[in-house]
Amino acid sequence: MNESKVSNMKSPLVPLATLIGRELRTEKMEKPLVRYGHASLAKKGEDYFLIKPDCQRISGNPSSSFSVFGIFDGHNGVSAAVFSKENILNHVMSAIPQGLGREEWLQALPRALVAGFVKTDIDFQRKGETSGTTVTFVVVDGWTITVASVGDSRCILDSQGGMVSLLTVDHRLEENAEERERVTASGGEVGRLNVCGGTEVGPLRCWPGGLCLSRSIGDMDVGEFIVPVPHVKQVKLSNAGGRLIIASDGIWDALSSEMAAQSCRGLPAELAAKLVVKEALRSKGLKDDTTCVVVDIIPPEHSVLPSTPTLKKKQNILRSLILGKRSHNSVNKLTNKLSSVGVVEELFEEGSAMLAERLGSDSPFKTASGIIKCAICQADQAPSEHLAINEGPFFSPTSKPWEGPFLCANCRRKKDAMEGKRPTQPKVSRKEHR
């Protein structure tokens, strides 16, 4: 790639005063209120959660604030869950170019989440420990919600229209045919646990290792086709707000998304989280660690999330106004108000496990000094050392490896291993892992 083209892709340095002024001019000053609560009961003690409501995109600028919430359901020990909780936010933030306005920052966030998850996995596997963890990581910035997840923890959205939406994808091999195909194509074996006489029992698992998930952070004893590349979804709420329920599989094995949402409507977040856990225990008992975080995104004129009216009730109100011969303008105003309740705009969704599809080629990858940064770990690379993500014998004839993004040698090895392009660890017998 020639120097002129690279230089055009640099991220210019912007003075802090300019950034703050831009934020004040372009952002809505009335952000929603964010209220949250959590509850948990431990059976194995491997669930962890993260609540961080005081993050800032621009240090020292309160108008650039956002909130982060997470669930980390560990297995085979707690090390991966603890490590992910302590490091993943920093890795995500490091992958976002400096000097971006809010809209640009939100657009860069899905790609940064992919890089941050993979970086966390690489760093943890260097510790040589064999535990693993699911991760469901939620960023709330104003009315925009971005969710990244690996594993079978889940985040649902209960919008003010009464619609319950799933913002994550379960990566259980038993339930996800696409993931089964990906794992076997990458060199893994999918099957059930063998017992005496060759009888197969239990859920589908990946061998070696016996993990029933196709994506996680850690799990170095399973094989690197169990990937840390997250499903990412970004949505924007209407100004009516909504409720997020983020929980480990101890909840979702007992309750459907609709049951969890309905069980706690009309309650403040702290009490709602406790009631969801209580409902799960009432249904199935304490068979697994059970953790729930509830987050309410509340219109600024309310102190609590308004109770969700039913669609039928809304229609009755509208019908009574019409039959009561209210003015045409009054009916229009009510219709417009009701149509905005619960409307959720989908901004982004991608779940591919292929880094070449997730990191893209349009992000800045060269610093002002001319040093190229790895798209995953952000390590500086001299121009002679870089490797384009599409470079090498495996890239498609339609790809343009000279356009980047670029990976360092370590991250390139990780990418190749996840895609089955180099040998992984030897297979072992089918023994239960989780």
N, C-alpha and C positions, 0 to 999 in steps of 0.2 A: 504494500500500500504506500502511495507517495506521501511525502511529508505535508503537502498542502491539504490533502484530504483529511489526514489525521488531525492537523491543527484546527480544522474547522469543527471537529467533533469535541474539542476540549470544553470543560465546564468552566466558564470564566468566574473568577473570584468576585464576589459582590460584597460591598461594605455592609456591616451589620445594620447601620442606620437605614440603609436603603431597603434591606430585607424587612425590617420592622415596619417601615413606612408602607411598603407594598402589602404586608399582611393587614395593616389597619385599613387600607383603602379598599382591598378586594374581598376580605372575609365578612360574612355577616357577623355583626357584633353580638347578636343574641344566639349564642350556642345553646344546645339543649343541656339540661342538667343530667348528670350521670350518677345514679345511685346503685349500690351493689351490696350483696350479702353472700355469705357462703355457709355451707354446712357439710360435715363429713362424719363417717363412722369407719373405723379401720378394722379389717380382719387380718391382713398381712402387713399393713403399714407401708405400702409401696406407692400410694397415691400422694401427689404433691400438687399444689395450686399456686398461682401467681396473681396478685392483684396490685397493680401499679397505676394509680390514677393521676399522677403528677408528672408525667413525661412532657418534654418540650422539644419541638422540632428545631427551634432556635433558642439556644441557651439564654436565659434572662428575659425572654419575651413571653409573658403569660398568655397572650393571644394565640400563640402557636402550640397550645397544650393539647395533648391527646392522652388516652388511657389504654392500658394493656391488661389483658386477663388471659390466664392460661390454665390448662389441666395437663398434668404429666402422670400417666398411669404406668408405673414401672413394673418390670417383671424380671425374674432371676436376680433380684437384688434392687437396691435403691440408687445405685451410683449414677446410672444414666439419667434418671428422673431429676436428681438433685443437680447434676452438671448442666442439664438442659435448662432447668429453671434459672440457674445463676448466669448463664452465658448467652442464651439465644437472642435476647433483646439487643445486646451490644453488637452481636454479629449481624443482625438485620440492619441496624442503624448504620453500621460501617459500610454496608453495601449500597447506601443511598448517596448519590452525589451531593456535595455541599452547595448551598446557595439556591435551592429550589423554592419556588413559591408553593402555596398549599396544594393547588391543583396538580402541579407537576410532581410534588412529593407523593400524593395519593396515586398518581399513575405509575410512579417508580416503585411503589411499595410491593406489589405482587412479585416482581422480579427479585427484589431485595429479600423477600421472605424465602424464596427458593434458595438463594445464595446463603442466607443465614442458617437455614436448616441443614444444608449440606456441610457448611463450615463447622457447625456444632457437632455433627456426626464424625467428621474427620478428626477433629480435636479430641473427642471422647475416645475414639478407637485407638488413638495413639497411647492412651493410658493402659491399654492391654487388658481391660476388664470386659467381662462378657455379658453384663446386664444390658437391658434395653428398655425403651419407654415409648409409649404413644405420646404425641404432642398435639394439643388443640390450642392454637395461639390466636387471640382476638385483639385487633386494634380498633378502637372507637375514636374517630376524629370528627367532631361535630355530628352530622347526621349520617356520615359514611362509616360503614362497618366492613372491615377486611378480616377474613378468617382463613388461616392456613392450618392444615391438619395432616398428620400421618397416624395410622392405627385406627382404633375403634372407639375412642372417645368422640363425643359429638357436641355440636353447637346447633341449637335451633333458634329460630326467630318467631316470636308470637307478636305479630303486628297488630295495630289497633283496630284493624278491620276484622279481627278474629281469624285471620289466615295464619296457619303454622307452616313455616318453611324450614327445610333442612339446609344448613349452610355448609355442611361437611359431607364427605363420602366415606363410608366405612371400608376399610382395607382388610376385611376378613376374607381369607381365601374361600371359606365355605360359601360366602354370599356374593363374591365378586368374580365373575367369569373372566373379565378382561385381565384382572390381576393374575389369575391362575395361568392364563396364556402367556402373559409377560414373564412370569417367574420361570416357567418351563422353557420358554424360548431363550432365556438368559443362562440356563444351565442348572436350575434347581429342579427338584422332584417334588411333586405335590401328591400327598396320599394321607391315609388315616393311620393311626397308631396300630401296629401289629401286636397281638397278644398270642397266647398259646394256641396252637393249631392253625395259625395264619388268619384268625379272625381279625377284621379291622373294626376299630371302635373310635368314637369321638369325632370331633370336627376335622375337616381337612387341614393339614399342616404342611409346612415346607421342610424338606429334608436336604441337607443335614440340619440338625438342631431341633426340629419339631415345633417351630413357631407357627401359630395359626394366623398371624398377620403377614401381609405382603409388604408393608411399609412401617418403618419405625426408625428411631435413632438409637444407635448402639448395635447390640446383637452381633458382634464380630464373629461369634462361633457358628452363626447360621449360614453365612454366605452373603456376599455383597450385592446379590440380586434382590435382597430385602433392602429397599432403598429409603433414604430420608427425604426424597423429593415430595413436597407436600401438594395436596390439592388446595387451590386457592380460589376463594370467591369473595367478590367485593360488591356490596349493595349500598344503595342510598335510601334512607327512610323518608317518608313524608314528614311534615312538621307535626304530625300527630304522635310521633315517637313509636316505641315498641319495647319488647322485653327479650333479652337473650337468656337462654338456659344452656350453660356449658357444663358438661358432666362426664364422668368416667363411665365405663361400661357396666359398673355396678348398678347404675341407674337405668341404662337403656336395655339391659337384659331383663329388667322387671317392668318397665313402662314404655309405651310407645311415645312418640313425640307429642301427639295430641293429648294423651293422658297426662303427661308431665305439665304441659301448658295449662290444661284445664284445672289441674289440681291446685294451682296457686294463683289464679287470676284474682285481681282485686286486692292482693296483699302486698305490703311493702317488701322490698327485695330480700332483706335479712330473714323475715318470717317465711317468705316464699321458698327460699333455699332449704330451710329446715323442713317445710312441709313436703317438698319433692322427695327428700331423703326418707322421710317418714312413710310416704306413700309407697316408695320402692321397697322398703323393709316390710311393710304390711303385705305386699304382694308376694315377695319371694324370700323374705328373711335375709339375714346378713351372710351371703354366700361369697362376697368379694368386697374389696375396699369400695366404698361408696362415697363419692365426692361430687358436690354440686356448687356452682357459682351462678348467681342470678344477677343480671345487669339490666337496669332500667334506663332507657334513653327517654327523658321526660321533657315535654315542651316547657320553655322557660317560665310560662305563666302558671304552671302547676308545681306543687311540692311533691306530689306522688303521681304515678302513672294512672291516668283515668281508667276506670273499669271499661272493658271491651264490650260495647253494645252489640247485639246480634244484628245481622243484616235485616232480619224480619222486622225488628223494632225500628230500624232506620226507615224501612219502606213504609211502615205504618205512620210514622211521623210525617213523612213526605206526603203520603196519601191524604192524611187529615188536613194538612195545610192546603192542598189542592182543592179538596171537597169543601173546605171552609172558605173558599174564594178569597184567599190571601192574594195580595198583589203579585203580578208576574215577576217583578224584581225580587220579592221576598223568596219566592219559590226557587228562582235561579241562584240566589245567594246560598240557600240551604243545600241545593243540589251540588253546587261547587264545593261547599264545605264538606259534605259527606263523601264526595268523590275523591277527596284528598286523604281521607282517613284510611290508613292501612296500606296505601299504595307504596310498593317497594320497587325501586328501579334497579335492575341488575346492571352493574357497570363492567364486571369482568368475571370470568370463570375459566379455569384451566386445570386439568388434572394429569396431564401427560407425565410419564416418568423420565422422558428423554430431555436431558439438559439443553441440547441444541435447540429444542422447541421452546424451552422455558426461559432461557436467558436472552434470546433475541440477538439482533445484530445492530440495533440502533442506539445502544446506550454508550455514553462517553467511556473510553477505556484508556485515555492517555492523560497524564497529569501535565501541568504547566511546564514542568522541567523536562518533558519528553519521555518520562519513564512510563511504561505500560503496566497497568494493574491487573492482577488476576481477578476475573469476574466473580469468583467464589470467596477466596480467602483475602482478597485485597492486597496481597503481597506484591511489592514492586518487582518488576521484571525488566531487565535490559532488553532492548529491541531484538537482539540476536537470540534471546532465550525463550521468547514467548511461543505459545502453541495456540493457534486458533481452535475454537471448539469444534469446527467442522474440518480441521486439517487432518491429514493422514490417510491411510488406505481405506478407511471405512466411510469417508464422507460421500454424500450424494453428488452425482454429476451436476445437479441443479444448485448445489450450495456454493457459497462464495467464501472460502476459508480466510481469504485475506481481509475480509470485512470485520472479523471478530464476532463476538467477544473472545477474549483470550484467557487461557488457563495456564497456571504454572504447571510444572511437571508433576507435582504431587496431586493436584486437583485433576489433572488430565488422567492420571492412573486411576483415581477414584471413579471418574466418569466411565472409563473403559470397563472397569470391573463391574459397575452397576449394569452395564449393557451387555455383559457376558463376553467381552472382547479380550479378556485374559483369564487364566485359570484362577479359580477361587480355592477355598480350602477343601481338603478331601472329604468325601461323603462319609457319614457315619450311620450306624444302624438307627432304626426308628425308635427312639426312646423319648418319653414325654419331656417337654421343655417348659411348658406353661399350662 
